[in-house]
Amino acid sequence: MIKKKGLDFKSRLAEIRISFKLRVADRLFERYWRAKLKRRDFSIICNNCVAWGIYRKLGLPYSTPTVGLFFYSEDYIKFLENFEHYIRQPLKFKETSKHPEANALRKATSYPIGVLGDDVEIQFLHYQSEKEAADKWKRRTQRINFDNLFFIYSDAEEDFKEEFLLRYEKLPFKHKIFLSSKPQADMNSVVFIRDYQKEKRVGESSRNRKYEKYIDVIRWLNLEKNFLKS
């Protein structure tokens, strides 16, 4: 169990459940979930660690470089708007982020900042060194299946604005979803995560996987139309 200071009983109980799911349940049922997949050669591109949770549940290797890291919305949308260009750019690193929030975060948690094409930043939050980030980014980028891509975006980061969602909606990708803390009936990609409706944004979802209450991920990856849960 991961112990966190200051957690009340309810929060500690939730953390125990999450730890059990990640350490025990995922391992017990990964073959069952994998058997339901029509294809296993998908690549999920995500602005945070949600993709990590999906691959972990299925017990599959990461066929995407977007795990263990996050993008601020400004960078993520720019990245997706010219995806095949940026994904082929050499990964470089910088000492200081253009985002004040990242610089504040790094005072408490040191991590590498990657850059693609001089203007798209990647926050390698769960990496210890530039070498580790570069090695894993290169290896996982080589696994991307450009013929079976899925995209996930959410309003989780502090710089999120409605304009970024509008730009996301215009992207030509066939399989994309947006995890939202607010209902957006006029947006085709939006999935309203009601658990966070009292919050400003969708909270940490890679470990608790609260989106599973609203999305049947297996059906989504199988290209079935009725993947949303009622």
FENHUJO-V355848 format. One record per residue. N is the residue number from 0. RES is the residue in one letter. PHI is phi in whole degrees, 0 to 359 (none if undefined). OMEGA is omega as a letter, one per 20 degrees, with the letter a starting at -180 (NA if undefined). BURIAL is # if it has 24 or more other C-alpha atoms within 12 Angstrom, else .. Layout:
# FENHUJO-V355848
{{N;RES;PHI;OMEGA;BURIAL} {N;RES;PHI;OMEGA;BURIAL}}
This chain:
# FENHUJO-V355848
{{0;M;none;r;.} {1;I;273;a;.} {2;K;269;r;.} {3;K;234;a;.} {4;K;292;r;.} {5;G;81;r;.} {6;L;281;r;.} {7;D;280;a;.} {8;F;300;a;.} {9;K;298;a;.} {10;S;291;r;.} {11;R;295;r;.} {12;L;296;r;.} {13;A;297;r;.} {14;E;293;r;.} {15;I;297;r;.} {16;R;297;r;.} {17;I;297;r;#} {18;S;297;r;.} {19;F;297;a;.} {20;K;299;a;.} {21;L;288;a;#} {22;R;269;a;.} {23;V;242;a;.} {24;A;299;a;.} {25;D;300;a;#} {26;R;291;a;.} {27;L;290;a;.} {28;F;249;a;.} {29;E;299;r;#} {30;R;294;r;.} {31;Y;299;a;.} {32;W;291;r;#} {33;R;298;a;#} {34;A;296;r;.} {35;K;278;a;.} {36;L;284;r;#} {37;K;280;r;.} {38;R;221;r;.} {39;R;246;a;#} {40;D;261;r;#} {41;F;274;r;#} {42;S;234;r;#} {43;I;257;r;#} {44;I;260;a;#} {45;C;219;r;#} {46;N;273;r;#} {47;N;206;a;#} {48;C;272;r;#} {49;V;301;r;#} {50;A;300;r;#} {51;W;305;a;#} {52;G;297;a;#} {53;I;291;r;#} {54;Y;298;a;#} {55;R;295;r;#} {56;K;300;a;#} {57;L;274;a;#} {58;G;65;a;#} {59;L;249;r;#} {60;P;294;a;#} {61;Y;286;r;#} {62;S;264;r;#} {63;T;204;r;#} {64;P;274;a;#} {65;T;269;r;#} {66;V;228;r;#} {67;G;73;a;#} {68;L;207;r;#} {69;F;210;r;#} {70;F;246;r;#} {71;Y;287;a;#} {72;S;304;a;#} {73;E;306;a;#} {74;D;284;a;#} {75;Y;296;a;#} {76;I;294;r;#} {77;K;298;r;#} {78;F;301;a;#} {79;L;287;a;#} {80;E;293;r;.} {81;N;221;a;.} {82;F;302;a;#} {83;E;294;r;.} {84;H;289;a;.} {85;Y;293;a;#} {86;I;294;r;#} {87;R;262;r;.} {88;Q;282;r;.} {89;P;295;r;.} {90;L;278;r;#} {91;K;243;a;#} {92;F;226;r;#} {93;K;221;a;.} {94;E;272;a;.} {95;T;232;a;.} {96;S;277;r;#} {97;K;283;a;.} {98;H;261;r;#} {99;P;304;a;.} {100;E;298;r;.} {101;A;292;r;#} {102;N;296;r;.} {103;A;292;r;.} {104;L;297;a;.} {105;R;289;r;.} {106;K;292;r;.} {107;A;263;a;.} {108;T;227;a;.} {109;S;286;r;.} {110;Y;205;a;#} {111;P;284;r;#} {112;I;248;r;#} {113;G;266;r;#} {114;V;221;r;#} {115;L;245;r;#} {116;G;60;r;.} {117;D;75;a;.} {118;D;223;r;#} {119;V;253;a;#} {120;E;269;r;#} {121;I;235;a;#} {122;Q;265;a;#} {123;F;277;a;#} {124;L;303;a;#} {125;H;256;r;#} {126;Y;241;a;#} {127;Q;273;a;.} {128;S;210;r;.} {129;E;297;r;#} {130;K;297;r;.} {131;E;299;a;.} {132;A;298;a;#} {133;A;294;a;#} {134;D;297;a;.} {135;K;287;r;#} {136;W;299;a;#} {137;K;296;a;#} {138;R;296;a;.} {139;R;283;r;#} {140;T;296;r;#} {141;Q;293;r;.} {142;R;272;a;#} {143;I;300;r;#} {144;N;259;a;.} {145;F;290;r;.} {146;D;265;a;.} {147;N;212;a;#} {148;L;261;r;#} {149;F;228;a;#} {150;F;235;r;#} {151;I;231;r;#} {152;Y;219;r;#} {153;S;212;r;#} {154;D;271;a;#} {155;A;292;a;#} {156;E;274;a;#} {157;E;296;a;.} {158;D;270;a;#} {159;F;298;r;#} {160;K;223;a;.} {161;E;301;a;.} {162;E;299;r;.} {163;F;291;r;#} {164;L;295;r;#} {165;L;299;r;.} {166;R;292;r;#} {167;Y;297;r;#} {168;E;300;a;#} {169;K;278;a;.} {170;L;296;a;#} {171;P;279;a;.} {172;F;294;a;#} {173;K;287;a;.} {174;H;240;a;#} {175;K;218;r;#} {176;I;226;r;#} {177;F;235;r;#} {178;L;272;a;#} {179;S;241;r;#} {180;S;274;a;#} {181;K;228;r;#} {182;P;293;r;.} {183;Q;221;a;.} {184;A;299;a;.} {185;D;268;a;.} {186;M;248;a;.} {187;N;294;a;.} {188;S;273;a;#} {189;V;286;r;#} {190;V;241;a;#} {191;F;282;r;#} {192;I;266;a;#} {193;R;297;r;.} {194;D;302;a;#} {195;Y;249;a;#} {196;Q;293;r;.} {197;K;269;a;.} {198;E;256;r;.} {199;K;287;a;.} {200;R;207;r;#} {201;V;294;a;#} {202;G;276;a;#} {203;E;303;a;#} {204;S;237;a;#} {205;S;290;a;#} {206;R;266;a;#} {207;N;280;r;#} {208;R;49;a;#} {209;K;296;r;#} {210;Y;298;a;#} {211;E;293;r;#} {212;K;290;a;.} {213;Y;241;a;#} {214;I;231;r;#} {215;D;270;a;#} {216;V;299;r;#} {217;I;298;r;#} {218;R;298;r;.} {219;W;299;a;#} {220;L;292;r;#} {221;N;275;r;#} {222;L;66;r;.} {223;E;275;a;.} {224;K;291;a;.} {225;N;268;a;.} {226;F;272;r;.} {227;L;277;r;#} {228;K;269;a;.} {229;S;276;NA;.}}
